[in-house]
Amino acid sequence: MNFDSDLIVKKISLKREEVQDFNKYPFNIELVKNFKELNFKSQVTFFIGENGVGKSTFIEALAVALGLPNEGGTQNFLYSTKNTTSNLADYLKVETFRKAKTKFFLRAESFYNFSTEVQRLVEEDGYGALYRSYGGNLHHCSHGESFIQLVKNRFTDHGFYILDEPEAALSPQGQFTLLCLIDELVKAGSQFIIATHSPILISYRNGIILDLNNNFKETNYQDTEIYNLYKMYLNNYESMQHKLFDDEIE
C-alpha cells in the first residue's frame, strides 16, 4: 500500500444534494444510488463486479469529470462518434493531491474509434507527430498489440490512467506484459484505476480490489468471485462442463 503523497486522485464523491431524482438514470443504478464517496489508498485500484452493475457507467463518468473524452484518449481529443454518456460526471467531485503529468482513458469498447481518430488527425490535419507519440499507425497492429504499443509509447511517469476492461484485447501473455508496464509506471509515480474481469490483472501485488457488487467493498484477491470461478473451472473443467452441458434441468 502506498502513501497518500504517491496519489494523484485521492477522493471521489457524489454531490448527492444536487441530484433531483434518484429514480432516474443513472442515479437509479444501485451502485450510484448508494454511492457517497471513495478514498483511494493505492496507486492501482481495481473495480470488479458483474456485468450490468455499473462499472463502465461509473468509470466513464470519472473520466469525463477529469476532462477526458468518453470514447477514450487524452484531454486533447475532442471527437465523438455517438454520445451515449450519462450526466453522472456532472455530479462527481474529484479531489486531487497533485497535478498529473498526463491523463488517458483507455476503453476497450471504443478503442477502434480512438485509433481511427489518431489516423484522421495524422492524414487530414497533419499531426504527424502523433505517430511518434503512439508508436505508429495503431490500425496496422492487432487489437492487443495496439493496446500494448499505446501503453509503451504514450503512458509516461506521473500520469493518471483509467482503463476499462483492457483484457478484452489481450491474451494471457499480453496481460502479463501489461502488468509489467503498469508496475514500471507505478514506480515512476503514476496512478491507475482499472475496471476488469481478469484474474491475472487483479492479482497485482500492490493493487486494491474494490467489489462494485458490494458498494465498493475492499476485497482480498482469493475472496473475489473472479478468482474462485476461474479456479473452480480450471481445476475441474471436465466436471464443470458436465454440469453446464449434460445435467438435466429440473
Backbone hydrogen bonds in HBPLUS format (Angstrom, degrees):
<---DONOR---> <-ACCEPTOR-->    atom                        ^
c    i                          cat <-CA-CA->   ^        H-A-AA   ^      H-
h    n   atom  resd res      DA  || num        DHA   H-A  angle D-A-AA Bond
n    s   type  num  typ     dist DA aas  dist angle  dist       angle   num
A0006-ASP N   A0003-PHE O   2.96 MM   3  5.66 160.6  2.00 120.2 126.2     1
A0007-LEU N   A0004-ASP O   2.89 MM   3  5.40 159.9  1.94 118.3 125.0     2
A0097-PHE N   A0008-ILE O   2.75 MM  89  5.21 154.0  1.82 142.9 152.0     3
A0010-LYS N   A0095-GLU O   2.90 MM  85  5.84 156.0  1.95 144.9 152.8     4
A0040-PHE N   A0010-LYS O   2.94 MM  30  5.19 164.7  1.96 133.8 139.0     5
A0011-LYS N   A0095-GLU O   3.29 MM  84  5.10 158.7  2.34 140.7 138.4     6
A0095-GLU N   A0011-LYS O   2.82 MM  84  5.10 173.9  1.82 155.8 157.9     7
A0012-ILE N   A0038-LEU O   2.90 MM  26  5.19 155.5  1.96 145.9 154.1     8
A0038-LEU N   A0012-ILE O   2.68 MM  26  5.19 149.7  1.77 158.6 166.2     9
A0013-SER N   A0093-LYS O   2.93 MM  80  5.18 151.4  2.02 143.6 152.5    10
A0093-LYS N   A0013-SER O   2.80 MM  80  5.18 166.4  1.82 156.4 159.9    11
A0014-LEU N   A0036-LYS O   2.92 MM  22  5.40 158.5  1.97 147.8 150.0    12
A0016-ARG N   A0014-LEU O   2.75 MM   2  5.35 131.1  1.99 110.0  94.1    13
A0015-LYS N   A0091-TYR O   2.77 MM  76  5.22 174.0  1.77 160.9 163.0    14
A0018-GLU N   A0015-LYS O   2.95 MM   3  5.70 158.7  1.99 121.0 127.6    15
A0019-VAL N   A0016-ARG O   3.14 MM   3  5.28 150.8  2.22 104.1 112.6    16
A0024-LYS N   A0021-ASP O   3.44 MM   3  5.85 166.1  2.46 111.6 112.5    17
A0027-PHE N   A0024-LYS O   2.80 MM   3  5.68 114.2  2.24 138.8 143.3    18
A0028-ASN N   A0024-LYS O   3.04 MM   4  5.26 120.6  2.41 113.7 122.5    19
A0029-ILE N   A0026-PRO O   3.21 MM   3  5.74 165.3  2.23 112.8 117.3    20
A0032-VAL N   A0029-ILE O   2.90 MM   3  5.37 119.8  2.27 111.4 125.9    21
A0033-LYS N   A0029-ILE O   2.75 MM   4  5.90 170.3  1.76 164.3 167.6    22
A0034-ASN N   A0030-GLU O   3.02 MM   4  6.02 152.7  2.10 147.6 151.8    23
A0035-PHE N   A0032-VAL O   3.06 MM   3  4.98 148.1  2.16 100.1 110.0    24
A0192-PHE N   A0043-GLN O   2.61 MM 149  5.97 165.0  1.63 166.3 170.9    25
A0208-ILE N   A0044-VAL O   2.94 MM 164  6.38 151.6  2.02 150.2 158.5    26
A0045-THR N   A0192-PHE O   3.04 MM 147  6.29 156.1  2.10 140.3 147.2    27
A0194-ILE N   A0045-THR O   2.86 MM 149  6.24 164.6  1.88 162.8 167.9    28
A0046-PHE N   A0208-ILE O   2.73 MM 162  6.06 170.2  1.74 167.5 170.4    29
A0210-LEU N   A0046-PHE O   2.81 MM 164  5.95 166.4  1.83 161.3 165.4    30
A0047-PHE N   A0194-ILE O   2.75 MM 147  6.00 159.9  1.79 142.5 147.5    31
A0196-THR N   A0047-PHE O   3.09 MM 149  6.41 158.3  2.14 167.0 169.2    32
A0048-ILE N   A0210-LEU O   3.00 MM 162  6.22 165.9  2.02 163.1 163.3    33
A0212-LEU N   A0048-ILE O   2.76 MM 164  5.87 167.5  1.77 161.4 162.1    34
A0053-VAL N   A0050-GLU O   3.14 MM   3  5.75 157.6  2.19 140.1 139.4    35
A0058-PHE N   A0054-GLY O   2.96 MM   4  6.04 161.8  1.99 150.9 155.3    36
A0059-ILE N   A0055-LYS O   2.87 MM   4  6.06 169.6  1.88 156.9 160.3    37
A0060-GLU N   A0056-SER O   2.87 MM   4  5.76 155.2  1.93 143.2 150.0    38
A0061-ALA N   A0057-THR O   3.10 MM   4  6.19 155.6  2.17 137.5 144.3    39
A0062-LEU N   A0058-PHE O   2.97 MM   4  6.26 153.2  2.04 148.5 155.8    40
A0063-ALA N   A0059-ILE O   3.04 MM   4  6.26 158.0  2.09 142.4 147.9    41
A0064-VAL N   A0060-GLU O   2.94 MM   4  6.22 165.5  1.96 155.3 158.7    42
A0065-ALA N   A0061-ALA O   2.86 MM   4  5.99 155.1  1.92 146.4 153.8    43
A0066-LEU N   A0062-LEU O   3.13 MM   4  6.37 130.5  2.39 138.8 150.8    44
A0066-LEU N   A0063-ALA O   3.05 MM   3  5.19 136.3  2.25  98.6 111.0    45
A0068-LEU N   A0063-ALA O   2.97 MM   5  5.24 160.8  2.01 145.1 140.7    46
A0067-GLY N   A0064-VAL O   2.91 MM   3  5.02 160.2  1.95 111.3 113.9    47
A0072-GLY N   A0069-PRO O   3.10 MM   3  5.36 163.6  2.12 111.3 116.4    48
A0073-GLY N   A0105-PHE O   2.82 MM  32  5.20 147.7  1.92 133.6 143.7    49
A0105-PHE N   A0073-GLY O   3.03 MM  32  5.20 158.3  2.08 132.3 138.2    50
A0077-PHE N   A0074-THR O   3.13 MM   3  5.71 170.9  2.14 118.5 121.4    51
A0090-ASP N   A0087-ASN O   3.11 MM   3  5.68 142.7  2.26 113.0 121.7    52
A0091-TYR N   A0088-LEU O   2.88 MM   3  5.44 157.4  1.93 118.0 125.5    53
A0092-LEU N   A0089-ALA O   3.29 MM   3  5.27 170.7  2.30 105.6 108.2    54
A0101-LYS N   A0158-HIS O   2.69 MM  57  5.42 163.6  1.72 164.8 161.3    55
A0160-PHE N   A0102-THR O   2.87 MM  58  6.35 156.1  1.92 155.5 163.2    56
A0104-PHE N   A0160-PHE O   3.10 MM  56  6.66 145.9  2.22 155.9 162.1    57
A0162-ILE N   A0104-PHE O   2.96 MM  58  6.34 166.8  1.98 162.7 167.1    58
A0106-LEU N   A0162-ILE O   2.78 MM  56  6.15 160.3  1.82 166.7 172.5    59
A0164-ASP N   A0106-LEU O   2.84 MM  58  6.27 162.3  1.88 165.3 168.6    60
A0110-SER N   A0107-ARG O   3.26 MM   3  5.79 136.5  2.46 110.4 119.7    61
A0108-ALA N   A0164-ASP O   3.30 MM  56  6.24 173.3  2.30 157.5 159.1    62
A0111-PHE N   A0108-ALA O   3.42 MM   3  5.13 176.2  2.42 103.5 104.3    63
A0113-ASN N   A0110-SER O   3.09 MM   3  5.34 119.7  2.47 101.0 114.8    64
A0114-PHE N   A0110-SER O   3.20 MM   4  6.61 154.0  2.27 147.8 155.0    65
A0115-SER N   A0111-PHE O   2.90 MM   4  6.17 165.6  1.92 154.8 158.0    66
A0116-THR N   A0112-TYR O   2.93 MM   4  6.14 151.4  2.01 147.1 155.2    67
A0117-GLU N   A0113-ASN O   2.99 MM   4  6.25 147.6  2.10 143.2 151.7    68
A0117-GLU N   A0114-PHE O   3.07 MM   3  5.09 118.0  2.48  94.6 109.9    69
A0118-VAL N   A0114-PHE O   2.99 MM   4  6.37 154.5  2.06 153.1 160.0    70
A0119-GLN N   A0115-SER O   3.08 MM   4  6.33 159.8  2.12 144.0 149.2    71
A0120-ARG N   A0116-THR O   2.89 MM   4  6.14 150.5  1.98 144.3 152.8    72
A0121-LEU N   A0117-GLU O   2.95 MM   4  6.16 161.7  1.99 151.0 155.1    73
A0122-VAL N   A0118-VAL O   3.10 MM   4  6.37 148.3  2.20 145.5 154.0    74
A0123-GLU N   A0119-GLN O   2.95 MM   4  6.14 170.5  1.96 154.1 156.3    75
A0124-GLU N   A0120-ARG O   2.73 MM   4  5.51 164.4  1.75 151.9 157.6    76
A0125-ASP N   A0121-LEU O   3.24 MM   4  4.89 133.2  2.47 105.5 118.5    77
A0127-TYR N   A0121-LEU O   3.02 MM   6  5.64 173.4  2.02 137.8 135.8    78
A0130-LEU N   A0127-TYR O   3.07 MM   3  5.89 162.8  2.10 121.0 125.9    79
A0131-TYR N   A0128-GLY O   3.09 MM   3  5.83 150.2  2.19 117.7 123.8    80
A0132-ARG N   A0129-ALA O   2.99 MM   3  5.28 124.5  2.31 102.1 115.8    81
A0133-SER N   A0129-ALA O   3.08 MM   4  6.47 152.2  2.16 146.6 155.0    82
A0134-TYR N   A0130-LEU O   2.86 MM   4  6.02 148.8  1.96 150.7 157.8    83
A0135-GLY N   A0131-TYR O   2.85 MM   4  5.55 109.0  2.36 135.2 147.8    84
A0136-GLY N   A0131-TYR O   2.68 MM   5  4.31 138.3  1.85 131.3 138.1    85
A0140-HIS N   A0137-ASN O   3.00 MM   3  5.53 159.7  2.04 114.3 120.9    86
A0141-CYS N   A0138-LEU O   3.26 MM   3  5.60 162.4  2.29 111.4 113.8    87
A0146-SER N   A0142-SER O   2.88 MM   4  6.01 157.4  1.93 154.9 160.3    88
A0147-PHE N   A0143-HIS O   3.18 MM   4  6.47 148.2  2.29 142.5 150.6    89
A0148-ILE N   A0144-GLY O   3.15 MM   4  6.48 166.8  2.17 155.5 156.8    90
A0149-GLN N   A0145-GLU O   2.85 MM   4  5.99 158.6  1.90 148.6 155.6    91
A0150-LEU N   A0146-SER O   2.92 MM   4  6.00 155.5  1.98 142.4 148.4    92
A0151-VAL N   A0147-PHE O   3.08 MM   4  6.43 164.0  2.11 153.5 157.0    93
A0152-LYS N   A0148-ILE O   2.93 MM   4  6.09 165.7  1.95 153.9 158.0    94
A0153-ASN N   A0149-GLN O   2.98 MM   4  6.05 155.9  2.04 147.7 153.8    95
A0154-ARG N   A0150-LEU O   2.71 MM   4  5.42 160.6  1.74 152.5 158.2    96
A0155-PHE N   A0151-VAL O   3.35 MM   4  5.08 145.1  2.49 114.0 123.5    97
A0158-HIS N   A0188-ALA O   3.16 MM  30  6.25 139.6  2.33 119.3 131.0    98
A0191-GLN N   A0159-GLY O   2.86 MM  32  6.32 155.9  1.91 160.4 168.3    99
A0161-TYR N   A0191-GLN O   2.88 MM  30  6.25 165.4  1.90 160.2 165.0   100
A0193-ILE N   A0161-TYR O   2.95 MM  32  6.43 149.6  2.04 157.5 164.3   101
A0163-LEU N   A0193-ILE O   2.90 MM  30  6.32 160.9  1.94 155.9 162.3   102
A0195-ALA N   A0163-LEU O   2.88 MM  32  6.31 159.3  1.92 164.5 169.0   103
A0165-GLU N   A0195-ALA O   2.64 MM  30  5.42 155.5  1.70 149.5 155.2   104
A0168-ALA N   A0165-GLU O   3.17 MM   3  5.90 169.0  2.19 120.5 123.9   105
A0169-ALA N   A0166-PRO O   3.36 MM   3  6.28 166.5  2.38 123.9 125.2   106
A0170-LEU N   A0167-GLU O   3.06 MM   3  4.89 150.9  2.14 100.5 109.6   107
A0174-GLY N   A0171-SER O   2.98 MM   3  4.88 113.7  2.44  94.7 111.3   108
A0175-GLN N   A0171-SER O   2.89 MM   4  6.24 144.5  2.01 151.2 161.8   109
A0175-GLN N   A0172-PRO O   3.13 MM   3  5.01 120.9  2.50  90.6 105.4   110
A0176-PHE N   A0172-PRO O   3.04 MM   4  6.40 147.1  2.15 145.9 154.4   111
A0177-THR N   A0173-GLN O   3.01 MM   4  6.35 155.4  2.07 146.3 153.0   112
A0178-LEU N   A0174-GLY O   2.90 MM   4  6.18 155.8  1.96 144.0 150.7   113
A0179-LEU N   A0175-GLN O   2.94 MM   4  6.16 155.2  2.00 144.7 151.0   114
A0180-CYS N   A0176-PHE O   3.06 MM   4  6.39 155.9  2.12 148.8 154.5   115
A0181-LEU N   A0177-THR O   3.03 MM   4  6.35 155.9  2.09 150.3 157.0   116
A0182-ILE N   A0178-LEU O   2.83 MM   4  6.08 159.2  1.88 154.6 160.5   117
A0183-ASP N   A0179-LEU O   2.93 MM   4  6.15 160.9  1.97 149.0 154.0   118
A0184-GLU N   A0180-CYS O   3.03 MM   4  6.29 156.2  2.09 146.0 152.0   119
A0185-LEU N   A0181-LEU O   3.03 MM   4  6.28 158.0  2.08 148.6 154.3   120
A0186-VAL N   A0182-ILE O   2.83 MM   4  6.06 151.7  1.90 152.9 161.5   121
A0187-LYS N   A0183-ASP O   3.04 MM   4  6.24 161.1  2.08 148.8 153.0   122
A0188-ALA N   A0185-LEU O   3.03 MM   3  4.86 134.9  2.24  90.6 104.0   123
A0190-SER N   A0185-LEU O   2.93 MM   5  5.40 158.7  1.97 142.7 142.5   124
A0189-GLY N   A0186-VAL O   2.97 MM   3  5.17 156.7  2.02 114.1 114.3   125
A0202-ILE N   A0198-SER O   3.28 MM   4  6.43 173.6  2.28 150.8 152.6   126
A0203-SER N   A0200-ILE O   3.21 MM   3  5.43 152.6  2.29 104.2 112.4   127
A0204-TYR N   A0201-LEU O   3.17 MM   3  5.93 168.8  2.18 124.5 126.1   128
A0207-GLY N   A0204-TYR O   3.10 MM   3  5.48 163.8  2.13 121.4 121.8   129
A0219-THR N   A0209-ILE O   2.87 MM  10  5.47 159.3  1.91 152.2 156.6   130
A0211-ASP N   A0217-LYS O   2.83 MM   6  5.15 169.4  1.84 143.3 143.9   131
A0214-ASN N   A0211-ASP O   3.10 MM   3  5.50 151.4  2.19 105.2 113.7   132
A0216-PHE N   A0211-ASP O   2.93 MM   5  4.85 119.8  2.30 123.5 132.4   133
A0217-LYS N   A0214-ASN O   3.19 MM   3  5.53 126.5  2.49 105.0 118.2   134
A0223-ASP N   A0220-ASN O   2.98 MM   3  5.28 152.8  2.05 111.0 119.8   135
A0224-THR N   A0221-TYR O   3.13 MM   3  5.56 165.3  2.16 113.9 118.5   136
A0228-ASN N   A0224-THR O   3.18 MM   4  6.42 172.1  2.18 150.7 152.9   137
A0229-LEU N   A0225-GLU O   2.87 MM   4  5.86 157.9  1.92 150.3 155.5   138
A0230-TYR N   A0226-ILE O   3.17 MM   4  6.27 168.7  2.19 150.5 153.9   139
A0231-LYS N   A0227-TYR O   2.93 MM   4  6.05 162.9  1.96 151.1 156.7   140
A0232-MET N   A0228-ASN O   2.93 MM   4  5.91 162.3  1.96 140.5 145.8   141
A0233-TYR N   A0229-LEU O   3.00 MM   4  6.15 159.9  2.04 146.6 152.0   142
A0234-LEU N   A0230-TYR O   2.88 MM   4  5.98 175.4  1.89 158.6 160.1   143
A0235-ASN N   A0231-LYS O   3.00 MM   4  5.90 156.0  2.06 147.6 153.7   144
A0236-ASN N   A0233-TYR O   3.20 MM   3  5.25 136.9  2.40  97.1 109.0   145
A0240-MET N   A0236-ASN O   2.85 MM   4  6.03 160.6  1.89 158.9 165.6   146
A0241-GLN N   A0237-TYR O   2.92 MM   4  6.03 151.1  2.01 140.7 147.7   147
A0242-HIS N   A0238-GLU O   3.04 MM   4  6.30 148.9  2.14 142.7 151.3   148
A0243-LYS N   A0239-SER O   3.04 MM   4  6.38 155.1  2.11 147.2 153.5   149
A0244-LEU N   A0240-MET O   2.87 MM   4  6.10 151.2  1.95 144.5 153.3   150
A0245-PHE N   A0241-GLN O   2.79 MM   4  5.78 159.4  1.84 149.3 153.9   151
A0246-ASP N   A0242-HIS O   2.84 MM   4  5.00 148.9  1.94 129.9 139.6   152
A0247-ASP N   A0242-HIS O   3.17 MM   5  6.51 138.8  2.34 159.6 164.5   153
